[in-house]
């Protein structure tokens, strides 16, 4: 069976652009949302499409990286001939899978929008409307990036993402320190054409050492290439 046309195009581009800065290096990328069950038919989640994480996966793979994806529920068609794909649903499943793979990775990109909270008790049967109000008790999920940041070795690179609506730079930089990221990619929820679901993005990239990179509104594939260049600077 013939490969998809976009895959053929990527192979042609790789042939004429043989830079392989991540040749043989293992890269793990978390992507997409997580879903936390309320009952058998409802769940808490978010609008993450996984597009930015998948654009990064393709960029790393084009540079020779051996890419593993830990993917929440996404509608994207993930190419399992190119990537090792682990599909998960909940934040707990994403954490356990990522933790089991973490030690062997050189680069870890935390692009998933992991739910901070989950219902304390998911109902066994569908919740029926029994009044005007419904009270849900939520409990915190394990913080995947924080937990893995605590066991990160000196030869590993951790890349984080932050989606903010206020005090964006302050919050992103604080998150970078708290979670032991080497660099963090800040998405603004207020920028038109950026963030969830869009095919475009506009970001600011902060390095642990203080350097900052600001991008224009570009395709997520172009943003991925810019992020990759900044990861190379950390690795060098």
VENWOZI-V706545 format. One record per run of one state. SS is the DSSP state (hx for helix, st for strand, lp for the rest). FROM is the first residue (numbers start at 1). TO is the last residue. Records with the same first field share a line. If there is no record, write none. Layout:
SS = FROM-TO / FROM-TO
This chain:
lp = 1-4 / 17-25 / 32-32 / 34-35 / 40-41 / 45-50 / 63-65 / 72-83 / 88-90 / 103-106 / 111-112 / 114-116 / 120-137 / 141-143 / 151-156 / 165-167 / 179-182 / 189-199 / 202-202 / 208-211 / 215-217 / 236-236
hx = 5-16 / 51-62 / 91-102 / 144-150 / 168-178 / 220-235
st = 26-31 / 33-33 / 36-39 / 42-44 / 66-71 / 84-87 / 107-110 / 113-113 / 117-119 / 138-140 / 157-164 / 183-188 / 200-201 / 203-207 / 212-214 / 218-219
